Amino acid sequence: MNIFRKRKPEVQLFEADASIYSDGNTYDIIFSNQLVQYLDESNLTNFLKNMSTMLDAESRLICCGIPNINRRFKYQTQGSF
């Protein structure tokens, strides 16, 4: 993250505990990379709930990464993590 900050000082980044973070602001984009596969069901639910409070109708939450095999199977069979 420090390399990115040096290259793009105009971009504001936040690093926090994903299962509890919510700051009352709304954002155009929230980017999460290589996170969701490490959250248990409860923390994933909290994460998605908290992120939704920080998005408006035109905002986007981008979650990148490949879920672990159990989550991938659950998603493919049930349509959710």
C-alpha positions in Angstrom: 0.0 0.0 0.0 2.9 2.4 0.7 4.1 2.0 -2.9 0.7 2.9 -4.2 0.4 5.9 -1.9 3.8 7.2 -3.2 2.7 6.8 -6.8 -0.9 8.1 -6.3 -0.9 10.5 -3.4 -4.2 12.1 -4.6 -6.0 8.8 -3.9 -7.3 8.2 -0.4 -6.9 4.7 0.8 -8.3 3.1 4.0 -7.0 -0.1 5.7 -9.2 -1.5 8.4 -10.8 -4.6 10.0 -13.3 -5.6 7.2 -15.7 -7.3 9.5 -16.5 -4.2 11.6 -15.4 -1.2 9.5 -18.1 1.4 8.7 -17.4 5.2 8.8 -20.7 6.8 8.0 -19.4 8.1 4.6 -20.4 7.1 1.1 -17.9 6.3 -1.6 -18.0 6.0 -5.4 -16.0 2.8 -5.3 -14.9 0.4 -2.6 -12.2 -2.1 -3.7 -11.5 -5.3 -1.8 -8.8 -7.6 -3.0 -8.1 -11.1 -1.8 -10.3 -10.8 1.3 -13.6 -12.5 1.1 -12.1 -16.0 0.9 -10.7 -15.5 4.4 -13.8 -14.4 6.1 -16.1 -16.8 7.9 -19.8 -16.6 7.1 -20.6 -14.2 10.0 -17.7 -11.8 9.1 -18.6 -12.0 5.4 -22.2 -11.0 6.2 -21.0 -8.2 8.4 -18.5 -7.0 5.7 -21.2 -6.9 3.0 -23.7 -5.2 5.3 -21.2 -2.5 6.3 -20.0 -1.9 2.8 -23.6 -1.5 1.6 -24.1 1.3 4.1 -21.2 3.2 2.5 -22.5 2.9 -1.1 -25.2 4.9 -2.8 -27.2 3.9 -5.9 -24.4 4.8 -8.3 -21.5 3.4 -6.3 -19.8 0.0 -6.7 -18.2 -2.5 -4.4 -15.5 -4.5 -6.2 -14.4 -7.7 -4.6 -11.5 -9.4 -6.3 -10.0 -12.8 -5.6 -10.7 -16.4 -6.0 -12.7 -17.9 -3.1 -11.4 -21.1 -1.6 -12.7 -24.3 -3.0 -15.5 -24.6 -0.3 -16.8 -21.1 -0.9 -16.5 -21.6 -4.7 -18.6 -24.8 -4.5 -21.2 -23.1 -2.3 -21.4 -20.2 -4.7 -21.8 -22.5 -7.7 -24.5 -24.7 -6.0 -26.4 -22.1 -3.9 -25.6 -18.8 -5.7 -24.0 -17.2 -2.6 -20.8 -17.5 -0.5 
